Amino acid sequence: MSIEQKVKDTIKKYKLFKKKDKIAVAASGGKDSATALYILKKLGYNVTALTVDALIGNYTKENLENLRAFCKQYDIPLIEINFKDEFGAKLCYLRSLLQSKGFKYNSCTICGVLRRHLVNKYAKKYKFDKLVTGHNLDDEAQATLMNIFRNDHLRFKRMGPLVGTVNSKRFVQRVKPLYFIYEKEIIKFTKKMKWPMVYAPCPCGTIAYRTDAKKFLLEFPDKVKKNIVEFAIKNNPKIRTEATIKACTICGEPSNNDVCKACELLKAVAGGI
């Protein structure tokens, strides 16, 4: 089965989109988000690329250049955001400041928190109905194992092609149309399309917990990864509920606490930039 057909089947089965939806794709310039953009555009959806540049030297510079060229080639609107404009500093500098103050956060943690914060913020600002992330089957198998190893039942329950367990206007609904596509299929597809692409992993991600999960899964056949994600879906709640989500008292974005994680990080570096 082609990856385009897999995407179509996932959209239909999990009711990810309606044709009238205004869709943002969280895009890095890498293989997964490019594939999602291309297929959704080909299927006739109204897609826009939304990118957050953490300013990680030549790595994100090259990805951004590739993304701009890709969006121009396929006539896809592109919204660009970067850490310097939003937070006053690049990712590496923010990490150094936090570590100098005794915080042990690694780059992936900081980047993940701040990137999710910005993507949701701007998806709401531009009134998108759905927010696509390019997570593939390998990514989801890794995330499932990470949540099990950490005994993180709350995150485990939020997993699936349709992310989360509640409906709230504070979030733009995240969806994952590449959920059942192996990473190697995406690599093969993007190379066939001959798109300029950086296939190397992020240079800041070498110490991430995800790397350990990825290495662990290399010992098993592909079918195991598919079994893991299907197990996660079958054991997650099927009913989404309406809920009132707290708003951060500083930025107004959704938060489990009075102050969201992004603002906690930014408060910690305040005065150092």
C-alpha positions as CSV (number, residue, x, y, z in Angstrom):
1,M,0.0,0.0,0.0
2,S,1.3,3.5,-0.9
3,I,1.9,6.0,1.9
4,E,-0.6,8.3,0.2
5,Q,-3.3,5.6,0.6
6,K,-2.2,5.0,4.2
7,V,-2.7,8.7,4.9
8,K,-6.1,8.7,3.3
9,D,-7.1,5.6,5.3
10,T,-5.9,7.2,8.6
11,I,-7.7,10.4,7.9
12,K,-11.0,8.6,7.1
13,K,-10.8,6.0,10.0
14,Y,-10.0,8.6,12.7
15,K,-11.9,11.5,11.1
16,L,-8.9,13.8,11.3
17,F,-10.1,16.4,8.8
18,K,-13.0,17.9,6.9
19,K,-12.4,19.4,3.5
20,K,-13.3,22.8,4.8
21,D,-10.8,22.7,7.6
22,K,-7.9,25.2,7.7
23,I,-4.9,23.1,8.4
24,A,-1.5,24.1,9.8
25,V,1.4,21.6,9.4
26,A,4.1,22.0,12.0
27,A,7.1,21.9,9.6
28,S,10.8,21.7,10.1
29,G,11.9,21.3,6.6
30,G,12.6,17.6,7.3
31,K,11.3,14.5,5.6
32,D,8.2,13.9,7.8
33,S,6.6,17.4,7.6
34,A,7.5,17.7,3.9
35,T,5.7,14.4,3.2
36,A,2.7,15.5,5.3
37,L,2.5,18.8,3.5
38,Y,2.9,17.3,0.0
39,I,0.3,14.5,0.5
40,L,-2.3,16.7,2.2
41,K,-1.9,19.4,-0.5
42,K,-2.3,16.7,-3.2
43,L,-5.4,15.4,-1.5
44,G,-7.0,18.9,-1.8
45,Y,-6.7,20.1,1.8
46,N,-6.1,23.8,2.7
47,V,-2.6,23.5,4.2
48,T,-0.1,26.1,5.5
49,A,3.4,25.3,6.8
50,L,4.1,26.7,10.3
51,T,7.7,26.5,11.3
52,V,9.5,27.4,14.5
53,D,13.3,28.0,14.1
54,A,15.2,27.3,17.3
55,L,18.3,28.7,15.6
56,I,20.6,25.7,15.9
57,G,23.4,26.9,13.7
58,N,23.6,25.5,10.1
59,Y,21.3,22.6,10.9
60,T,18.1,24.7,11.2
61,K,19.4,27.2,8.7
62,E,19.6,24.6,6.0
63,N,16.3,23.0,7.0
64,L,14.6,26.5,6.7
65,E,16.1,27.1,3.3
66,N,14.8,23.7,2.1
67,L,11.4,24.4,3.6
68,R,11.1,27.8,1.9
69,A,12.1,26.2,-1.5
70,F,9.6,23.4,-1.0
71,C,6.7,25.7,-0.1
72,K,7.5,27.9,-3.1
73,Q,7.6,24.8,-5.4
74,Y,4.2,23.5,-4.3
75,D,2.5,26.9,-3.6
76,I,2.1,26.4,0.1
77,P,1.9,29.4,2.5
78,L,4.6,29.5,5.1
79,I,4.5,31.1,8.5
80,E,8.0,31.6,10.1
81,I,8.6,32.0,13.8
82,N,12.0,31.9,15.6
83,F,13.3,31.7,19.2
84,K,15.3,35.0,18.9
85,D,12.2,37.1,18.0
86,E,10.0,35.3,20.6
87,F,12.3,34.8,23.5
88,G,15.3,37.0,22.8
89,A,17.9,34.2,22.4
90,K,18.7,31.0,20.5
91,L,18.1,27.6,22.0
92,C,21.7,26.9,22.9
93,Y,22.0,30.2,24.8
94,L,18.7,29.6,26.7
95,R,20.0,26.2,27.7
96,S,23.4,27.6,28.9
97,L,21.6,30.3,31.0
98,L,19.3,27.7,32.6
99,Q,22.2,25.4,33.4
100,S,24.2,28.3,34.8
101,K,21.3,28.8,37.2
102,G,21.3,25.2,38.3
103,F,18.6,23.8,36.1
104,K,19.5,20.5,34.5
105,Y,17.2,20.7,31.4
106,N,18.7,19.4,28.2
107,S,18.2,21.0,24.8
108,C,15.4,18.6,23.8
109,T,13.3,19.4,26.8
110,I,13.7,23.2,26.5
111,C,13.1,23.1,22.7
112,G,10.1,20.8,23.0
113,V,8.4,22.9,25.7
114,L,9.0,26.2,23.9
115,R,8.2,24.9,20.4
116,R,4.8,23.4,21.5
117,H,4.0,26.7,23.2
118,L,4.6,28.7,20.1
119,V,3.0,26.3,17.6
120,N,-0.3,26.3,19.6
121,K,-0.1,30.0,20.2
122,Y,0.3,30.8,16.5
123,A,-2.1,28.1,15.3
124,K,-4.8,29.9,17.4
125,K,-3.7,33.3,16.2
126,Y,-4.2,32.4,12.6
127,K,-7.4,30.5,13.4
128,F,-6.4,27.1,12.1
129,D,-8.9,24.2,12.7
130,K,-6.3,21.4,12.9
131,L,-2.6,21.2,13.6
132,V,-0.7,18.4,11.9
133,T,2.6,17.0,13.3
134,G,4.8,14.7,11.2
135,H,5.1,11.9,13.7
136,N,5.5,8.6,12.0
137,L,5.0,5.0,13.2
138,D,8.6,4.8,14.5
139,D,8.2,8.0,16.5
140,E,5.0,6.8,18.1
141,A,6.4,3.4,19.0
142,Q,9.3,5.1,20.7
143,A,7.0,7.5,22.5
144,T,4.8,4.7,23.7
145,L,7.8,2.9,25.2
146,M,9.1,6.1,26.8
147,N,5.7,6.6,28.5
148,I,5.6,3.0,29.7
149,F,9.2,3.1,31.1
150,R,8.4,6.4,32.9
151,N,5.0,5.0,34.1
152,D,3.5,8.2,32.5
153,H,-0.1,7.1,32.2
154,L,-1.4,10.6,31.4
155,R,0.7,11.0,28.4
156,F,0.0,7.5,27.3
157,K,-3.7,8.2,27.3
158,R,-3.2,11.3,25.1
159,M,-1.6,9.2,22.3
160,G,-3.1,8.3,18.9
161,P,-3.7,9.8,15.5
162,L,-6.1,12.2,17.1
163,V,-4.1,13.6,20.0
164,G,-5.5,14.1,23.5
165,T,-8.5,13.1,25.6
166,V,-10.4,16.4,26.0
167,N,-11.8,19.1,23.7
168,S,-10.8,22.6,24.6
169,K,-10.8,25.9,22.7
170,R,-7.4,26.6,24.3
171,F,-5.8,24.0,22.1
172,V,-5.8,23.7,18.3
173,Q,-6.5,20.0,17.8
174,R,-3.3,18.1,16.9
175,V,-3.5,15.2,14.5
176,K,-1.0,12.7,13.1
177,P,-1.8,11.5,9.5
178,L,1.6,9.7,9.2
179,Y,0.8,7.6,12.3
180,F,0.9,4.3,10.5
181,I,3.8,5.0,8.1
182,Y,7.3,3.6,8.9
183,E,10.2,6.0,8.9
184,K,12.0,4.0,6.2
185,E,9.0,4.4,3.9
186,I,9.1,8.2,4.3
187,I,12.9,8.2,3.6
188,K,12.3,6.2,0.5
189,F,9.5,8.4,-0.6
190,T,11.4,11.7,-0.1
191,K,14.4,10.4,-1.9
192,K,12.3,9.3,-4.8
193,M,10.8,12.8,-4.9
194,K,14.4,14.2,-4.9
195,W,13.6,16.9,-2.4
196,P,16.6,18.7,-0.9
197,M,16.6,17.2,2.6
198,V,18.7,17.0,5.8
199,Y,18.5,13.4,7.0
200,A,20.9,13.7,9.8
201,P,19.4,14.0,13.3
202,C,19.4,17.2,15.3
203,P,22.9,17.8,16.7
204,C,21.3,18.7,20.1
205,G,19.4,15.5,20.4
206,T,22.1,13.0,21.0
207,I,21.4,12.7,24.8
208,A,17.7,12.6,24.5
209,Y,15.7,9.7,26.2
210,R,14.1,9.1,22.8
211,T,17.5,8.1,21.4
212,D,17.6,5.2,23.9
213,A,14.1,4.1,22.9
214,K,15.1,4.2,19.3
215,K,18.2,2.1,19.8
216,F,16.2,-0.4,21.8
217,L,13.6,-0.9,19.0
218,L,16.4,-1.5,16.5
219,E,16.7,-5.0,18.0
220,F,13.2,-5.9,16.8
221,P,11.5,-6.3,13.5
222,D,9.2,-3.6,12.1
223,K,6.1,-5.6,13.0
224,V,6.9,-5.1,16.7
225,K,6.7,-1.3,16.3
226,K,3.4,-1.6,14.6
227,N,2.1,-3.8,17.4
228,I,3.2,-1.3,20.0
229,V,1.3,1.6,18.4
230,E,-1.8,-0.5,17.8
231,F,-1.6,-1.7,21.5
232,A,-1.5,1.9,22.6
233,I,-4.6,2.9,20.5
234,K,-6.6,-0.1,21.7
235,N,-5.8,0.7,25.3
236,N,-6.6,4.4,25.1
237,P,-10.0,5.9,25.9
238,K,-12.2,6.2,22.8
239,I,-14.4,9.0,24.2
240,R,-13.2,12.6,24.2
241,T,-14.7,14.8,26.9
242,E,-15.4,18.5,27.2
243,A,-13.2,20.1,29.8
244,T,-12.1,23.5,31.2
245,I,-8.4,23.8,30.8
246,K,-6.6,26.4,33.0
247,A,-4.9,29.4,31.4
248,C,-1.4,30.4,32.3
249,T,-1.6,33.5,34.5
250,I,1.4,35.0,32.5
251,C,0.8,34.2,28.9
252,G,-2.8,32.9,28.7
253,E,-1.8,29.7,27.0
254,P,-3.2,26.4,28.3
255,S,-1.6,25.0,31.5
256,N,-2.1,22.3,34.1
257,N,-0.8,24.8,36.7
258,D,-1.2,28.5,37.3
259,V,2.0,29.1,35.3
260,C,2.8,27.1,32.2
261,K,6.0,25.2,31.7
262,A,7.2,27.6,29.0
263,C,6.7,30.6,31.3
264,E,8.5,28.8,34.1
265,L,11.5,28.3,31.8
266,L,11.4,31.9,30.7
267,K,11.1,33.2,34.2
268,A,14.2,31.2,35.1
269,V,16.3,32.9,32.5
270,A,14.8,36.4,33.0
271,G,17.5,39.0,33.4
272,G,20.1,36.8,31.8
273,I,19.4,37.8,28.2
